[in-house]
Amino acid sequence: MSGGANFKERTVQNILLQFFRDDRTKVNAEALNLMTELLNIFVSEAVLRTVNEAKKDHQDQIPLDYFEKILPQLLLDF
């Protein structure tokens, strides 16, 4: 996905490890790759929907309200 979000796998791995209860839990390369791609798509889609919502109201800047507006549907779609 060009021009979209681009998280590093190491960053995603560190985020995931913070939520594991057992310190011995590991993330294999395939799962890490999948989670990184999912996060990239999710964030890119959130930005795109937020921008489109702001464009409908002819806004030059995008306040947080627009993100809050698209968030429920975005979470349902994912």
Secondary structure by P-SEA (a helix, b strand, c coil): ccccbbbbaaaaaaaaaaacccccccccaaaaaaaaaaaaaaaaaaaaaaaaaaaaaccccccaaaaaaaaaaaaaac
